[in-house]
Amino acid sequence: VWQRMIIISSGVVMNLIFAVIMAGVAYRYGVSYTPTVIGDVMGGGPAWQAGVLPGDKLLKVGNMSAENPYLRFDDFRMEVALRGKDGQGTAIPLTVERGSQKLEISPLPTNLYDPEGGIYMLGVVSPSSTIYGMKSFPKGSYLEKSKPDLQSGDRIVAVDGVSLPKDPRFDEPLGSELTAVLQTKWDRPVRLTVERPGEKKDGPSKEVEVEIPAIPVKTIGLDFEMGPITAIRKGSTAEAAGVKVGDKILSVDGEAVTQALRLPTLVASKAGKSIELKVQRKTASKEKNEAGSEAVSESSELTCQIATSDQPQFDNIAMFGGVLTLADVGIAYEVSNIVSSIDPSIIDGDAIKLGDELVQIRWEPGDDGRALLKEIYTKRGMSKVLADQ
């Protein structure tokens, strides 16, 4: 009997010994994990509205009893998802470390970023490095055509001869720093300095200069009327100027805003200056009639002076639930589906007219284009989607 007991228990004992050994190795050398340093913030999202910035570090989430400087990004994401599902409509408290400051904020999770799964998020992404990780450029992209000398494994260390600042927490530049620098040069080519690994595994790296062209933006030849402001970033210059959710932007520095899609680049071109923003604000007054009282919608026009950031800024746009923002001043706004501008060089004839309402877009590529799209997108990516989604 005792021999059988030894045989049966030997597996359990070995598992226990192995677990102790691996725990000792992990304690000695550490275990890699993704910290809760914010890599980027989705424009107009919950974290954006609360004033979270790239580079911020989350120390405490929800009902945690104490701050945790080693909080994992996956654990944070899971906590937000569970908290959002269990307490729909309830804000989640966060403790944020920004330099020597600690901030207490409470953004409201949303499931707009995942319309099918319904997972609640705050609109933030994990930190990234400045190492170029793609083995090839995306098919059909402008970079695939221009073919700059950028290789997988290249570490970007400078832009136009100016070194990227190192984050003292990682002793290397973060991807958010690179993004911020590239945003200031959004309309022109840049020269990247990269550290390229040696041909041999232990060989010395070398510095290489890589020219990256300015990438033109593709358009369908239409632009649309402005919709209302949907969010104001906490602590922004727009908030200080008194701009409110529901306002509609009419003009910038006296120039009427008729192309909502082009407004972010218009404001970015005025970085470092104070801009005059004219908005339309709805008001409500009550008038009594024979049936009782009813609300009558009225509006007034207000002019605000708003300071912009020193350098052009652009926010990340989520694939689902995304909105356009004026990152320089902290405004998120809706783009209507009413056509306000038509480019005759792209759209001929009178098939589409000003004032038309866009209901649906269906892309119909040729045979070559269809074959390329099948390589790039999943079947779901090629399905029909209504314009309001």
C-alpha positions in Angstrom: 0.0 0.0 0.0 2.8 2.4 1.0 4.5 1.8 -2.4 1.3 2.8 -4.2 1.0 5.9 -2.0 4.6 6.9 -3.0 3.8 6.5 -6.7 0.5 8.5 -6.4 2.1 11.3 -4.4 5.3 11.6 -6.3 3.6 13.6 -9.1 2.1 16.0 -6.6 5.4 16.4 -4.7 7.3 17.1 -8.0 4.7 19.7 -9.0 5.2 21.4 -5.6 9.0 21.3 -5.9 8.9 22.6 -9.5 6.5 25.5 -8.4 8.9 26.5 -5.6 11.8 26.5 -8.0 10.0 28.6 -10.6 8.8 31.0 -7.9 12.4 31.4 -6.8 13.5 32.1 -10.4 10.7 34.6 -10.9 11.6 36.3 -7.6 15.3 36.4 -8.5 15.0 37.6 -12.2 11.6 39.2 -12.2 8.7 38.6 -14.6 8.1 40.9 -17.6 4.7 42.7 -17.7 3.1 45.7 -19.3 2.8 48.6 -16.7 -0.2 50.9 -16.5 1.6 53.7 -18.2 -0.7 55.3 -20.7 0.6 55.0 -24.3 -2.2 57.0 -26.0 -5.7 58.3 -25.3 -8.7 58.0 -27.7 -10.0 61.5 -28.6 -13.3 62.3 -27.0 -13.4 59.1 -24.8 -13.9 58.8 -21.1 -10.2 59.1 -20.2 -9.7 62.0 -22.6 -12.6 63.9 -21.0 -11.1 63.3 -17.6 -7.8 64.8 -18.7 -5.7 61.7 -18.8 -2.5 62.2 -20.9 0.0 59.9 -22.6 2.8 59.1 -20.1 0.4 59.1 -17.1 0.7 56.1 -14.8 -2.3 54.5 -13.1 -1.6 53.5 -9.5 -5.0 52.6 -8.2 -8.2 51.4 -10.0 -11.7 51.0 -8.6 -12.0 49.7 -5.0 -8.3 48.7 -4.6 -7.3 49.2 -0.9 -3.9 50.7 -1.7 -1.9 52.1 -4.5 0.1 49.6 -6.6 3.1 50.9 -8.5 3.4 47.5 -10.2 -0.2 47.4 -11.4 -0.4 45.4 -14.7 -2.2 46.9 -17.7 -4.1 43.7 -18.3 -5.4 43.8 -14.7 -6.5 47.4 -15.1 -8.3 46.6 -18.3 -10.1 43.7 -16.7 -11.1 45.8 -13.7 -12.6 48.4 -16.0 -14.5 45.8 -18.1 -16.0 44.1 -15.0 -16.7 47.4 -13.2 -18.4 48.8 -16.3 -20.6 45.7 -16.8 -21.6 45.4 -13.2 -22.2 49.1 -12.5 -23.4 50.5 -15.8 -23.5 54.3 -15.7 -21.1 54.4 -12.7 -17.8 56.2 -12.9 -14.6 54.3 -11.9 -12.2 56.1 -9.5 -8.5 56.2 -10.6 -5.4 57.4 -9.0 -3.0 58.9 -11.6 0.7 59.7 -11.2 1.9 62.5 -13.5 5.5 63.4 -12.7 5.5 64.4 -9.0 1.7 64.9 -8.9 -1.0 62.5 -8.0 -4.5 63.1 -9.4 -7.8 61.6 -8.5 -10.2 61.2 -11.4 -13.4 59.3 -12.1 -14.1 58.6 -15.8 -17.2 56.8 -16.9 -16.5 53.5 -18.8 -18.2 53.1 -22.2 -18.9 50.1 -24.5 -19.0 52.2 -27.7 -15.5 51.0 -28.7 -16.7 47.4 -28.8 -20.3 47.4 -30.3 -20.4 43.6 -30.8 -18.8 42.4 -27.6 -20.0 45.2 -25.4 -16.8 45.3 -23.4 -16.4 48.5 -21.3 -13.3 50.6 -21.8 -11.9 54.0 -20.9 -10.3 54.7 -24.3 -6.6 54.3 -23.5 -3.9 52.0 -24.9 -0.8 50.5 -23.4 2.6 52.1 -23.8 4.8 51.4 -26.9 8.4 51.8 -27.7 10.1 53.5 -30.7 11.2 50.2 -32.2 9.7 49.7 -35.7 8.2 46.2 -35.5 6.6 45.6 -38.9 8.4 43.3 -41.3 6.7 44.9 -44.3 4.7 48.0 -45.0 0.9 47.6 -45.1 -0.3 46.5 -48.5 -1.7 49.2 -50.7 -0.3 51.9 -48.4 1.6 55.0 -49.5 4.7 53.7 -47.7 4.7 50.5 -49.7 4.8 52.6 -52.8 7.5 55.0 -51.6 9.6 52.2 -49.9 11.6 54.2 -47.3 14.6 52.4 -45.8 12.9 51.5 -42.6 13.5 47.9 -41.3 12.0 45.8 -38.6 14.0 46.2 -35.4 15.1 49.8 -36.1 14.9 51.9 -33.0 14.0 55.5 -33.8 16.1 57.8 -31.6 15.8 61.2 -33.3 13.6 63.2 -35.7 15.1 65.8 -37.9 18.3 65.7 -35.9 16.7 66.3 -32.5 17.0 63.4 -30.1 13.8 62.0 -28.5 13.6 62.6 -24.7 14.1 59.5 -22.6 11.5 58.5 -20.1 13.4 58.1 -16.8 11.1 55.2 -15.8 12.3 53.1 -18.8 15.6 54.8 -19.7 14.4 55.1 -23.3 11.9 57.2 -25.3 8.3 56.1 -25.3 6.2 55.8 -28.5 4.0 58.6 -27.2 7.0 61.0 -27.3 7.7 60.0 -30.9 4.0 60.5 -31.8 4.0 64.0 -30.2 7.1 65.0 -32.2 5.7 63.6 -35.5 2.4 65.5 -35.0 4.2 68.8 -35.0 5.5 67.9 -38.5 2.3 66.4 -39.9 2.4 68.3 -43.2 6.0 67.8 -44.3 8.6 65.1 -44.7 10.8 64.1 -41.8 14.3 62.6 -41.4 14.4 59.8 -38.8 17.6 58.7 -37.1 17.4 55.0 -36.3 19.7 52.5 -34.5 19.8 49.4 -36.7 20.9 46.1 -35.1 24.0 44.5 -36.5 23.8 41.8 -39.0 25.2 39.3 -36.5 23.3 38.7 -33.3 25.9 40.2 -31.0 27.2 42.6 -33.6 27.3 46.4 -33.0 24.4 48.5 -34.0 24.7 51.4 -36.5 22.9 54.7 -37.0 21.1 55.2 -40.2 19.2 58.3 -41.6 15.8 57.4 -43.1 13.7 59.9 -45.1 9.9 59.5 -44.5 7.7 61.4 -47.0 4.6 63.3 -45.9 1.7 60.9 -46.5 -1.3 62.4 -48.4 -4.7 61.9 -46.9 -7.2 60.0 -49.1 -10.7 61.5 -49.4 -14.0 60.5 -51.1 -14.4 64.1 -52.3 -17.1 65.0 -49.8 -17.2 67.0 -46.6 -19.9 67.5 -44.1 -21.6 70.0 -41.9 -20.6 70.5 -38.3 -22.4 68.7 -35.6 -22.6 69.7 -31.9 -19.7 69.6 -29.5 -19.9 66.2 -27.6 -17.2 66.6 -25.0 -14.8 69.1 -23.4 -11.5 68.0 -22.0 -11.1 68.7 -18.3 -8.5 71.4 -17.7 -8.4 72.5 -21.4 -8.3 76.0 -22.7 -11.8 75.4 -24.2 -13.2 74.7 -20.8 -11.5 77.8 -19.4 -13.0 79.9 -22.2 -16.5 78.7 -21.3 -17.2 76.4 -24.3 -19.9 73.9 -23.4 -21.2 70.5 -24.6 -24.0 71.0 -27.1 -22.4 74.2 -28.6 -22.0 74.2 -32.4 -18.8 75.8 -33.9 -19.7 78.4 -36.6 -16.4 80.0 -37.4 -12.7 80.1 -36.5 -11.0 83.6 -36.7 -13.9 84.8 -38.7 -13.7 82.0 -41.3 -16.9 80.1 -41.5 -16.6 76.4 -40.7 -18.3 74.5 -43.6 -16.0 71.4 -43.7 -16.1 69.5 -40.4 -13.5 67.0 -41.5 -10.9 69.6 -42.2 -11.4 71.6 -38.9 -8.7 69.7 -36.9 -6.0 70.6 -39.5 -7.3 74.2 -39.6 -6.9 74.6 -35.8 -3.6 72.7 -35.8 -2.2 75.2 -38.3 -2.8 78.0 -35.8 -0.8 76.4 -33.0 0.8 78.8 -30.6 -1.8 81.5 -31.3 -5.0 82.5 -29.7 -8.0 81.8 -31.9 -11.5 83.4 -32.0 -14.2 80.7 -31.9 -17.8 81.6 -32.6 -20.3 79.1 -31.4 -24.0 78.7 -31.5 -25.6 77.8 -28.2 -29.1 76.5 -27.7 -31.3 78.0 -25.0 -34.8 77.1 -24.0 -37.7 79.4 -23.0 -41.1 78.4 -21.9 -44.3 79.8 -23.4 -47.8 79.0 -22.2 -50.6 78.1 -24.5 -54.1 76.7 -24.1 -52.7 73.2 -23.7 -50.2 74.3 -21.0 -46.5 75.1 -21.2 -44.1 73.8 -23.8 -40.3 74.3 -24.4 -39.4 76.5 -27.4 -35.9 76.0 -28.7 -33.9 79.2 -29.2 -30.2 79.8 -29.8 -27.6 82.6 -29.4 -24.2 83.2 -30.9 -21.2 83.6 -28.6 -17.6 84.5 -29.3 -14.7 83.0 -27.3 -11.0 83.6 -27.3 -9.1 80.4 -26.8 -5.4 79.8 -26.5 -4.0 76.9 -28.5 -1.1 74.6 -27.6 2.5 75.6 -28.6 2.7 72.8 -31.1 0.1 71.1 -33.4 -1.6 68.2 -31.7 -3.9 65.4 -33.0 -5.8 62.8 -30.9 -6.1 59.2 -31.8 -9.4 58.2 -33.4 -11.1 55.0 -32.4 -12.2 52.6 -35.1 -15.6 52.3 -33.5 -17.3 55.0 -31.5 -14.6 57.5 -32.5 -15.1 61.3 -32.8 -13.1 64.1 -34.2 -11.3 66.4 -31.8 -9.5 69.7 -31.7 -6.7 68.4 -29.6 -5.0 71.8 -29.3 -7.9 73.3 -27.3 -9.7 70.2 -25.9 -12.9 70.0 -27.9 -14.6 66.8 -29.3 -17.4 67.2 -31.8 -19.8 65.3 -34.0 -19.7 65.3 -37.8 -23.1 65.4 -39.4 -24.0 63.3 -42.4 -25.2 66.4 -44.4 -23.0 67.1 -47.4 -21.5 70.6 -47.2 -18.7 70.4 -49.8 -18.1 68.5 -53.0 -14.7 68.1 -54.8 -15.5 68.2 -58.6 -12.2 66.6 -59.4 -13.3 63.5 -57.6 -17.1 63.5 -58.0 -18.5 64.4 -61.4 -22.0 65.4 -62.3 -25.0 66.1 -60.2 -25.4 62.7 -58.6 -24.6 64.3 -55.2 -25.7 67.8 -54.2 -25.1 70.1 -51.3 -27.5 69.4 -48.5 -27.9 65.7 -49.4 -27.9 63.3 -46.4 -25.4 60.5 -46.5 -27.0 57.3 -45.4 -24.6 54.5 -46.4 -21.2 54.0 -48.1 -20.4 50.9 -50.1 -16.9 50.6 -51.6 -16.8 48.7 -54.9 -13.2 48.1 -55.9 -12.1 46.5 -59.2 -10.8 43.0 -59.4 -7.3 43.9 -58.4 -8.5 46.0 -55.6 -10.8 43.4 -54.3 -8.0 40.8 -54.2 -5.9 43.2 -52.3 -8.6 44.0 -49.8 -9.3 40.3 -49.2 -5.6 40.0 -48.1 -5.8 43.0 -45.8 -9.3 42.8 -44.2 -11.3 40.0 -42.6 -14.7 39.1 -43.9 -16.3 41.2 -41.2 -14.2 44.2 -42.4 -15.7 43.9 -45.9 -19.3 43.7 -44.6 -21.8 46.6 -45.1 -22.0 49.1 -42.3 -24.6 51.9 -41.9 -23.2 55.4 -41.9 -24.3 56.1 -38.3 -22.2 53.2 -37.0 
